[in-house]
């Protein structure tokens, strides 16, 4: 029976090697997604140069410099506020028009007591 024990040994070693290969492939696949996430982070940090048809994406340091200079946020906030005020004014106009169509004149704003 010495030949039988050699067969068992070969099968055991072969099965072990197959398990190691499968575990190594699984680990490599997981590491690839981790490296890809890290690569995305570095790309966001450094920014991207412009390409044909795609504007440049500034990196973190460029965006911080824009914020410190106060160039970017003021224009964005003013744009957002004016848009919000316009939409609020449009909503008020719609309510007034609806109330007038119903025959109910809009009442003046009431003072709140403190």
C-alpha positions as CSV (number, residue, x, y, z in Angstrom):
1,X,0.0,0.0,0.0
2,X,2.8,2.5,-0.2
3,X,1.5,3.7,-3.6
4,X,-1.9,4.5,-2.0
5,X,-0.4,6.8,0.6
6,X,1.5,8.7,-2.1
7,X,-1.8,9.3,-3.9
8,X,-3.4,10.7,-0.8
9,X,-0.3,12.9,-0.2
10,X,-0.5,14.3,-3.8
11,X,-4.2,14.9,-3.5
12,X,-3.8,16.7,-0.2
13,X,-1.0,18.9,-1.4
14,X,-2.8,19.6,-4.7
15,X,-6.0,20.6,-2.8
16,X,-4.0,22.8,-0.4
17,X,-2.3,24.5,-3.3
18,X,-5.6,25.1,-5.0
19,X,-7.0,26.6,-1.8
20,X,-4.0,28.9,-1.6
21,X,-4.4,30.0,-5.2
22,X,-8.1,30.7,-4.7
23,X,-7.4,32.7,-1.5
24,X,-4.6,34.6,-3.2
25,X,-6.9,35.5,-6.1
26,X,-9.6,36.6,-3.8
27,X,-7.2,38.7,-1.7
28,X,-5.7,40.3,-4.9
29,X,-9.2,41.3,-6.1
30,X,-10.0,42.9,-2.7
31,X,-6.7,44.8,-2.8
32,X,-7.4,46.0,-6.3
33,X,-10.6,47.7,-5.1
34,X,-8.8,49.2,-2.1
35,X,-6.0,50.5,-4.4
36,X,-8.6,51.9,-6.8
37,X,-10.3,53.8,-3.9
38,X,-6.9,55.1,-2.8
39,X,-6.1,56.1,-6.4
40,X,-9.5,58.0,-6.6
41,X,-8.6,59.8,-3.4
42,X,-5.2,60.9,-4.7
43,X,-6.8,62.0,-8.0
44,X,-9.3,64.1,-6.2
45,X,-6.6,65.6,-4.0
46,X,-4.3,66.5,-6.9
47,X,-7.1,67.4,-9.4
48,X,-7.3,66.6,-13.1
49,X,-6.0,68.7,-16.0
50,X,-8.6,69.6,-18.7
51,X,-9.2,67.3,-21.6
52,X,-11.0,67.9,-24.8
53,X,-14.6,68.5,-24.0
54,X,-14.0,68.1,-20.2
55,X,-13.1,71.1,-17.9
56,X,-10.3,70.8,-15.4
57,X,-11.1,69.6,-11.9
58,X,-9.1,71.6,-9.4
59,X,-7.4,69.7,-6.6
60,X,-7.9,70.3,-2.9
61,X,-5.2,72.9,-2.5
62,X,-6.5,74.9,-5.5
63,X,-10.0,74.8,-4.0
64,X,-8.8,75.9,-0.6
65,X,-6.9,78.8,-2.2
66,X,-10.1,79.9,-3.9
67,X,-12.0,79.7,-0.6
68,X,-9.3,81.7,1.2
69,X,-9.4,84.4,-1.5
70,X,-13.2,84.5,-1.2
71,X,-13.6,84.4,-4.9
72,X,-15.7,81.2,-5.3
73,X,-18.1,81.1,-2.4
74,X,-19.4,84.7,-2.6
75,X,-20.5,84.3,-6.2
76,X,-22.0,80.9,-5.5
77,X,-23.9,82.0,-2.4
78,X,-25.2,85.1,-4.1
79,X,-26.3,83.0,-7.1
80,X,-28.1,80.5,-4.8
81,X,-29.7,83.2,-2.7
82,X,-31.0,85.2,-5.7
83,X,-32.4,82.0,-7.1
84,X,-34.0,81.1,-3.8
85,X,-35.4,84.6,-3.5
86,X,-36.7,84.5,-7.1
87,X,-38.4,81.2,-6.5
88,X,-39.9,82.5,-3.2
89,X,-41.2,85.6,-4.9
90,X,-42.7,83.5,-7.7
91,X,-44.4,81.3,-5.1
92,X,-45.8,84.4,-3.4
93,X,-47.1,85.7,-6.7
94,X,-48.7,82.4,-7.5
95,X,-50.5,82.4,-4.1
96,X,-51.7,85.9,-4.6
97,X,-53.0,85.1,-8.0
98,X,-54.8,82.0,-6.7
99,X,-56.3,84.0,-3.8
100,X,-57.5,86.7,-6.2
101,X,-59.0,84.1,-8.5
102,X,-60.9,82.7,-5.5
103,X,-62.2,86.2,-4.7
104,X,-60.2,86.4,-1.5
105,X,-58.0,89.5,-1.3
106,X,-54.6,88.9,0.3
107,X,-54.5,90.0,3.8
108,X,-51.6,92.2,5.0
109,X,-48.9,90.5,7.1
110,X,-49.7,90.5,10.8
111,X,-47.4,91.6,13.6
112,X,-46.4,88.8,16.0
113,X,-46.5,89.6,19.7
114,X,-43.4,88.8,21.6
